[in-house]
Amino acid sequence: MPTVAAGEYYEFHAERVVSRPGQPILVRTAVEVGPHISIEEARRQVSRGKDVYTPAKHDAYLLALHLFATPPIEDPPHDEFYFSHFHPGGVHPLYDHDRPGRRRATEGPGHVFFGGRG
């Protein structure tokens, strides 16, 4: 995982497309934390169904809380390879798992991931 700073936000990629344009799609896993983004961009991305990451739980909670009137629901890591996260407004997103690369929810907001794995 790249160096990250508390209070900052980053794109989160469940898979990352690493192939060159025009070549067959090649994806990598375990490189979830992506480029740095502003808080405003993090809000836009989560509200549009994308996932974001921040190292601090408090920052993740505040971001998720800002998007809905109802409190977010915390979800622990699903196993040792996953991150804890919040579901803004308690809404669990529906993803198109057949689309390679950085997923976007087909329904609902994205996740706000935080902390370390498992």
Steps between C-alpha positions, in 0.01 A plus 500: 500500500638845415571755771176661612433789737233534768226742402553434129287306251594263219327315219435137584531236230373147567693410185731718296526472122872499421492410129585758237224650282399271218640188669299222668377603845745405776406577860693481827363462850649611835582848365179656626618839625523729201576865434442775756172693458345799675217466755262653244602244238469220757142610572418510127650159436325324788165661417543379139566141604881491516705389801752718685759442774628701794732370773300635796165354610378842617561654156323208331201540732473875438517452123230230507285706738514804272330313213173392668275624778513160670820378668733269309533134593846364578592168347806311631746343257354190337829316561869577550537631143231769525462842660241624746254740338186706534182478296366858470141514621516126568449437128691201361606565140428263214797453264537366150769240571546423131655842436879479548697774670369763740138409566208741527182409686201452271282591800587687819812685609847351520693391809726711720791271594741576785789364705707193424411156370307255716 
